[in-house]
Amino acid sequence: MIDSVFIDSDVILDFFINREPYADFASEIFSLCETNELHGYTSVVIISNVYYLLNRLSDHKTVIQKLNLLLTIIEIVEVKKEIILIALNSKFRDFEDALQNYSAENDPNISIILTRNLKDYKHSSLAVLTPEMYIDGKHSSRK
C-alpha cells in the first residue's frame, strides 16, 4: 500500500533551498512522490508561503517554475470554511499549523504529516514524522 502524506512547508523549503542536513531527506521524499511510491499533499497556504519566501531569494520566474514542477508530483488538500472554524477553535497554538493539520485530517487518504517541527502538531490525530523518521522506517520495514 502506498502511503499518503501531508508535506509541511519546512520540508518543501529544505528541498528548494538545499538546507543541510535536511535537504537529502526532503529530496528523497519528493523522489518517492515523483516515482509514485508515495502520495504527497500540501496546502494552498503552504504554496503561498513558500512562494513568498523563495521569491525573497530568487526571481519570480524561477520560483514559479519550481512550484509548477512541485505541483506535478504532489496534490493540494481542500481548505473549506469548516476546516478554518475547527482550526480557529482548536488547541493548536499556531493557527497556520492548525489549518494544515485539520486540512490533512479532513482528507481520508492522508495518514501522516511530514514536518521537522513535530511539536507543532502534538494535537494531531495523524502520525507526525520527520522525513528522516519516515525514510528510516520505510527502509527498516523492507528488511
Secondary structure, 3 states (H helix, E strand, C coil): CCCEEEECHHHHHHHHHCCCCCHHHHHHHHHHHHCCCCEEEECHHHHHHHHHHHHCCCCHHHHHHHHHHHCCCEEECCCCHHHHHHHHCCCCCCHHHHHHHHHHHHCCCCCEEECCCHHHHCCCCCEEECHHHHHHHHHHHHC
